[in-house]
Amino acid sequence: MTDSVTATESPSTAASVTVRVPAKVNVQLAVGAARPDGFHDLANVFLAVGLYDEVTATPADELAITCSGPDAAQVPLDRGNLAARAALALAGRYGIEPAVHLHIAKDIPVAGGMAGGSADGAAALLACDALWSTGASREELLEICAELGSDVPFNLIGGAALGTGRGELLTPLTTGGTFRWVFAVADGGLSTPVVFGEFDRLTAGTDVPEPTAAPALLDALASGDPVALAKTLSNDLQAAALSLRPSLAATLAAGTDAGALAALVSGSGPTTAFLVPDEATAHRVAAALTASGTCRTARVAVSPAPGATVV
Ligand code: ATP
């Protein structure tokens, strides 16, 4: 396999397929106690947000991954890349030679708690499926996604959904309108398993309740009312992320001081998410976060966003 990073244009030939895929924010992330297998049961309310990666699949002599974008140097280009794993899983199932070049145009923060790697897995799966005309059903693609990782099925379907089990058993949810967000991207990532380990440490000896989706949060999503949603946002991993990265408290404060309705750590962090009432406030909060010096950059996005789509 060829390992290379390229900052050049994504490949484009008549035979290539490009898939656009959104990031996610967890508007609720309820975490149960560690199971004997080490995983945690979750009640995970996913919302796809309009920050996108694009994965282009082009026929090649052998499997190769390239990546462009500001965080490209942090993306593995070997078979550990979720896009490569997705191509190999699909090729293995259909007896196809995985002779494909996957180019990732990366805009989703890496290791930021926004499921960027999972997004690339879902996008690569859809792109290779279209390139190879496998005829796989949606259910089969979702099954492969679940094998790749807990967040991958949601990246395929997008919109809003409740994830149970390890997060991979999805029930689509209705949203009554558009929600606006600002995301503060931190310097450096946080490892999801390390954050879960810190959650286990912080909750050791306590009675961790069964994770369930909050009815008030589901109602708020369905109503499309950002003020109602702001009151119900929750993330059981937030204390663990803050324990590992105490400086995130200052980022959260900078966004709420500037007029965000609510602030929370996105998934396992360290990206922080700020729900805002309107576009003007979004730009004000983004400017304040940038000026605060408590984050690397601030991004404005709307939700829900569609799932992985061939463009
Ligand atoms: P999640 O929100 O699903 O927990 P995350 O957004 O915090 O994940 P990712 O951007 O998915 O984090 O990156 C986590 C790790 O996954 C990276 O440090 C990297 O080593 C690995 N990885 C594998 N494939 C990719 C990919 N295509 N893009 C980015 N990281 C990848």
Residues whose N, C-alpha, C, O or C-beta is under 5 A from the ligand:
A	BS01	ATP	Q74 V75 P76 G80 N81 L82 A83 P109 V110 A111 G112 G113 M114 A115 G116 G117 S118 D120 D151 L190 T192 G267 S268 G269
